Amino acid sequence: MAKPHETTSAELRSIGFNRKELRSEIVIEAPPERVWDVLTDFDRFREWNPFIREASGRIEKDQRLNITLHPSGGRMLKIRPLVVSVEPNKELRWIGHLGVPGIFDGQHIFELEPSGSTRTVLVQREQFGGILLPLLSGMLRNETARGFTEMNQALKERAERKPI
């Protein structure tokens, strides 16, 4: 786990045959409710989010979102993932595909873990698979990992300064 006021760099690791997970976490000096409010306020992503530049859609199970990813130093990618899990103040999870399922798939997960009454551990991770995974691992290890780390830090800064 990250020490207070630190973020872990995103780390890509194998989780099975042709499956990888990218994971990063950060400690935020704000309660999960405040972190959740920032994370799910898609209308304001342009103001602070250096990785998910735009997001829209209803944050409800079985709804499609419109997401524009643009990690610093990387290419822009627009996706329409399906929300698979929403637990307010705890978890948001969606799954997206490049083209059709099985080519390149990613399940993106945000987990908010309370740490005392005024601190949250945010874990951002994504599980990848598909036939293109071996070809895209370098991009995941570099641009996407950097995007996770930068987004976590920006989310921390925004949640910690947002008024209660």
Secondary structure, DSSP 8 states (H G I E B T S, - for coil): ---TT-B---EEEEEETTEEEEEEEEEESS-HHHHHHHHT-GGGHHHH-SSEEEEES--STT-B-EEEE--TTS--EEE--EEEEEETTTEEEEEEESSSTTTSEEEEEEEEEE-SSS-EEEEEEEEEESTTHHHHHHHIIIIIHHHHHHHHHHHHHHHHHS--
